[in-house]
Amino acid sequence: MDLIEKMMEAGESVRVFGYGSLLWKPDFRYERAVTGWIDGYKRRFWQGNVTHRGTVDNIGRVATLIPHKKSKVYGVMYEVKDQEAKRKALNGLTNREVTLGGYDVITTAFYPADDDTKASSVIVFMATPQNEYYLGKASMNTMAMQIVNAVGPCGANIDYVTKMADFIREHIPEDKDKHLFALDKRVRELIEQKYCLSTLIGQSEFFEERQESRE
């Protein structure tokens, strides 16, 4: 939090790296958006969410970062220069990601795709296993089932995953995130199964059977 407060007081611009919902829904005004990557991390859907894409009864799964020396995470760097826009952006992100989401704030180097020699410092919101919403690793099928079942005040958890995957396919085609695309594929398969089978056996019975099959 001290980092955010210092940035609000400082006169220079703020650069925020988005790798999850910030890719397609930044919700703040910015002067510049640049695609690129950060080194030393992997994107994983290991963070739980009960305030935006899920509830306490049906917790959603959203993206976070895990350290991995030989990996990189692609995303978008948003640069905010105007002081009032910076204040609103940092306040909004702090509430959305830290207060409600359970994320911490870190800084790291961002490398733009069009010129990776011009690295700049960015802030990144990253969940750690110490926060109360952290779910951790699970099978692809388990994660997909949780996502298909979860809906929160900001909408279905399904949208969070599919819109992220679609954004990366269209705007960052060099990103070959196997974890994201495998999860997106399984989520879409379950959506189709749910649509087809719910007409025959009912939605609740379908998911009860799927749950029992994993136990």
Secondary structure, DSSP 8 states (H G I E B T S, - for coil): -HHHHHHHHSSS-EEEEESSGGGT---S--SEEEEEEEEEEEEEEEEEESSSS--SSS-EEEEEEEEEEEEEEEEEEEEE-SHHHHHHHHHHHIIIIIITT-EEEEEEEEEETT-TTS-EEEEEEEE-TTSTTB-----HHHHHHHHHH-EETTEEHHHHHHHHHHHHHHH-TT---HHHHHHHHHHHHHHHHHHHHHHHH-HHHHHHHHHHHH-
